[in-house]
Amino acid sequence: MCDAATFMHDMEFDDGLGLGEVHAPTAAACCAQCATAEWAAKGCKWFSFVDAEGKCYLKADETRPLAWKGITSGATTHVRNPM
């Protein structure tokens, strides 16, 4: 479900409906966390991953995309690009 080719580098979904934070080694692993049955049941469709810290923010929406160096964001499925 996660397609790294669709990830947006240096982009943050600011003010998105945050569902939680987990640690992940890569943006792909962050996306995979969001796609798990547990997080999908909570509404997770989007994520923002802080590359240098391994922090993965799981989100239900992609409100207010902002340019933000060092953050990779994306969706667990092929949803519209917010840009």
N, C-alpha and C positions, 0 to 999 in steps of 0.2 A: 504494500500500500504506500509506503514512503518512497518517493522518487527523488534522489539527491539532485538530479538535473533541474528540478523545479525549485530548489531552495534559493532563497534570496540572501545574498551575502551583504554584510554591513547594513542590515535592516532590522528594526525592532518594531513589534506591534505594541506600541505604547497604549496604555489604558484598555487593553484587551481584557475580557473577563477572565481573570486568573483563577485557575483551578488548583494549582499547587506547584511546588518546586521539587525537582528530583536531581540527582547527580547523574551525569552521563559522560562517557569519554569523547563522544563525537556528536555532531548534529544529527547524523543518521540514527544513532542510538537514542538520542532525545526524541526524534520523531517516532521511533519504534515504541518508546515508552508511552507516548500519547495514543498510539494505535492499539495498545493492549486492551483487552476486554474491560479491565478495571477502570481505566481512564476514559475509554470511549463511552462507557455507561454514564460517566459524569459529564459527558458532552465535549470531551477533548477533540478538537479538529485542527488546532494550530499550535505552534510552539515557537519559542525564541530561545536560542542557545547561546550562552556567553562563552565564546571559544576559549579564552584564557583561563577561565575558572571552572569549566566543566559543569556550569549550572544550567539547568534545563527548566524553563518556565512553560508550563502547560496551560493552554488557553482554549476557550470555547469560541472566541471570535478574533477578528484581526483589526479591531478599531485603531484608527490613527497610525498608519505605518510611517515610521520616521527613519531617516538615514542615521545609522549608529555604528560606528566602526567597531569591529570585533564581535558583532552579534550576527548569527545566522538564523533566519526564520523561515518557516514553511508550513505546509499543511500535510495531514496524513493521507489525504485523498486528492484527487484532481478537482479542486474547487477554484472558483474565479480568483485571479490574481488581483490583489487589492490596489495595485498601482495603476 
